[in-house]
Amino acid sequence: MIAATATPSRRKIRVLIAKVGLDGHDVGARVVARGLLDAGMEVIYTGLRRTTEEVVRAAIEEDVDWIGVSILSGAHQVLLPKLRRLLDEAGAQDIRIIAGGIIPQEDIPGLQHDGVAQVFLSGTPIAEIVDFLMRESVQPLKEVP
């Protein structure tokens, strides 16, 4: 796995891992958090059953680059766009969102249109998530039409 080391001109990638809503299963979120830590990223885990408002507040307070949301409840089409909207309203357009869990393939384009940078389905290797975050963290923020 590639280490996400900071250089004098660049800090470590900071990721907030969140479980939003009533979803009470966090094994996958904890596995991803551990993998990102092992890759040298700074990781903050919010714990279970957080509101979108709590996640946005924590992300801003922790000065993260990314929010990673694990969703198994089926509420992804409501919670993820709301999270993006709240970030934008708070002036935190630079915080980007990734999601993972049980999300139907046909829902992914709509989520990406609504501001989710990438969706990682259940079983995605941690190295793939690390590679994506490292690659996308060095590119300029893309404008969403």
C-alpha positions as CSV (number, residue, x, y, z in Angstrom):
1,M,0.0,0.0,0.0
2,I,1.2,3.5,-0.8
3,A,1.9,5.7,2.2
4,A,0.2,9.2,2.3
5,T,3.2,11.1,3.7
6,A,3.2,14.8,4.1
7,T,5.8,16.9,2.4
8,P,6.9,20.3,3.6
9,S,4.4,21.9,1.2
10,R,1.6,19.4,1.7
11,R,0.0,18.0,4.9
12,K,-1.3,14.5,5.3
13,I,-4.7,13.8,3.8
14,R,-7.4,14.2,6.5
15,V,-10.5,12.0,6.2
16,L,-13.6,12.0,8.4
17,I,-15.3,8.6,8.4
18,A,-19.0,8.9,9.2
19,K,-22.1,6.7,9.8
20,V,-25.1,8.8,9.0
21,G,-28.7,8.1,10.0
22,L,-30.0,5.0,11.7
23,D,-27.5,2.6,10.1
24,G,-26.0,0.7,13.0
25,H,-23.4,-1.4,11.2
26,D,-19.9,0.0,11.4
27,V,-17.5,-2.9,10.7
28,G,-16.8,-1.7,7.1
29,A,-16.3,1.9,8.2
30,R,-13.8,0.8,10.9
31,V,-11.9,-1.4,8.4
32,V,-11.7,1.5,5.9
33,A,-10.6,3.9,8.7
34,R,-7.9,1.5,9.7
35,G,-6.7,1.0,6.2
36,L,-6.5,4.8,5.6
37,L,-4.5,5.2,8.9
38,D,-2.2,2.4,7.8
39,A,-1.6,4.3,4.5
40,G,-0.5,7.4,6.5
41,M,-3.7,9.5,6.4
42,E,-5.2,11.2,9.3
43,V,-8.6,9.7,10.1
44,I,-11.4,10.9,12.4
45,Y,-14.3,8.5,13.0
46,T,-17.6,10.0,14.2
47,G,-19.2,6.8,15.4
48,L,-22.7,5.5,14.8
49,R,-26.0,7.3,14.1
50,R,-24.8,10.8,13.4
51,T,-26.9,13.5,11.7
52,T,-25.7,15.2,8.6
53,E,-25.5,18.4,10.6
54,E,-23.2,16.7,13.1
55,V,-21.0,15.3,10.3
56,V,-20.7,18.7,8.6
57,R,-19.8,20.4,11.9
58,A,-17.2,17.8,12.7
59,A,-15.7,17.9,9.2
60,I,-15.3,21.7,9.4
61,E,-13.9,21.7,13.0
62,E,-11.4,18.9,12.1
63,D,-10.4,20.7,8.8
64,V,-10.7,17.5,6.8
65,D,-10.2,17.1,3.0
66,W,-12.7,14.3,2.7
67,I,-15.8,12.8,4.3
68,G,-16.2,9.1,3.8
69,V,-19.7,7.9,4.5
70,S,-20.6,4.2,5.0
71,I,-24.2,3.5,4.2
72,L,-26.0,0.2,4.4
73,S,-29.5,1.5,5.3
74,G,-30.7,2.4,1.8
75,A,-30.9,6.1,2.7
76,H,-28.0,7.2,0.4
77,Q,-30.1,9.1,-2.1
78,V,-31.4,11.4,0.7
79,L,-28.4,11.6,3.1
80,L,-25.5,12.1,0.7
81,P,-27.1,15.0,-1.3
82,K,-28.1,16.6,1.9
83,L,-24.6,16.3,3.3
84,R,-23.2,18.0,0.1
85,R,-25.8,20.8,0.4
86,L,-25.0,21.4,4.0
87,L,-21.3,21.6,3.3
88,D,-21.9,24.0,0.5
89,E,-24.2,26.2,2.6
90,A,-21.5,26.2,5.3
91,G,-18.9,27.5,2.8
92,A,-17.0,24.2,2.9
93,Q,-17.1,23.4,-0.9
94,D,-13.5,22.2,-0.6
95,I,-14.5,19.2,1.5
96,R,-15.3,16.3,-0.8
97,I,-17.4,13.2,-0.2
98,I,-16.8,9.6,-0.9
99,A,-19.3,6.8,0.0
100,G,-19.3,3.1,0.4
101,G,-21.5,0.2,1.4
102,I,-24.6,-1.2,-0.1
103,I,-25.5,1.2,-2.9
104,P,-27.2,0.0,-6.1
105,Q,-25.1,0.5,-9.3
106,E,-27.9,2.4,-10.9
107,D,-27.9,5.0,-8.1
108,I,-24.2,5.9,-8.5
109,P,-24.5,8.4,-11.5
110,G,-27.2,10.4,-9.6
111,L,-25.0,10.5,-6.5
112,Q,-22.0,11.7,-8.5
113,H,-24.2,14.3,-10.1
114,D,-25.2,15.4,-6.6
115,G,-21.6,15.9,-5.5
116,V,-20.3,12.5,-4.4
117,A,-16.8,12.2,-5.8
118,Q,-16.7,8.4,-5.8
119,V,-18.8,5.4,-4.6
120,F,-16.9,2.3,-3.4
121,L,-19.1,-0.7,-3.3
122,S,-18.9,-3.4,-0.6
123,G,-15.7,-5.5,-1.0
124,T,-13.6,-2.7,-2.7
125,P,-10.0,-3.3,-1.8
126,I,-8.6,-0.6,0.6
127,A,-5.7,0.0,-1.7
128,E,-8.2,1.2,-4.4
129,I,-9.7,3.7,-1.9
130,V,-6.2,4.9,-0.9
131,D,-5.1,5.3,-4.5
132,F,-8.2,7.3,-5.3
133,L,-7.9,9.6,-2.4
134,M,-4.2,10.2,-3.1
135,R,-4.7,10.8,-6.8
136,E,-7.7,13.1,-6.3
137,S,-6.2,15.0,-3.4
138,V,-3.4,16.4,-5.5
139,Q,-5.8,17.5,-8.3
140,P,-7.6,20.8,-8.2
141,L,-11.2,20.7,-7.0
142,K,-13.5,20.0,-9.9
143,E,-16.5,22.3,-10.5
144,V,-19.9,20.5,-10.3
145,P,-22.2,21.8,-13.1
